[in-house]
Amino acid sequence: MKHIILIALIAVFGFSAQAQTKKNKNLKYATEVNGNCEQCKKRIEKAAFGVPGVKTASWDMSSHQLTVILNEEKSSPADLNKAIAKVGHDTKEVKAAQADYDNLHSCCKYERQ
């Protein structure tokens, strides 16, 4: 009887370990981030680099695209979007709180949708 219980436990733990998905250590992720100027670029990239696991971050002023490479074992794209919104910039996925947007310099205030 003890052998049957032991075998059942091994089977359950073995299958649950296989069910876990492997996280990407070099996920290439891009999202739209609203901003206007070089100050915005510095602020957005600084916020991105403040997220654990972000290896590269580059925001293009003309296309408003933030491109990053991040380690999903340390953070997720959702964490990145929240960090960008926290410094006052809306992303395609997360809108910044009004108070955070209001703290932006006047030249950095973009038309919100």
Secondary structure, 3 states (H helix, E strand, C coil): CHHHHHHHHHHHHHHHHHHCCCCCCCEEEEEEECCCCHHHHHHHHHHHHCCCCEEEEEECCCCCEEEEEECCCCCCHHHHHHHHHHCCCCECCCCCCHHHHHCCCHHHCCCCC
